């Protein structure tokens, strides 16, 4: 699995790097975007993209998941 390197500044260390698995890094990035922006999602379009021959995704399912992600983003600050 690939890895991202996150760089950030702290008071103790001018530059510190964290290496995270791609899925963890993507999750942190998505939550940061949700926290920082007024994200509006076209749930019907997303549901259509997620629907396959094996699985059906509904707009309501997308809306509920986005609500959950927004809650997680708020809790993490």
Buried (B, 14 or more C-beta within 10 A) or exposed (E): EEEBEEEEEEEEEEEEEEEBEEEBBEBBEBBEEBBEEEEEBEBEEBBEEBEEEEEEBEBEBBBEBBEEBBEBBEEEE
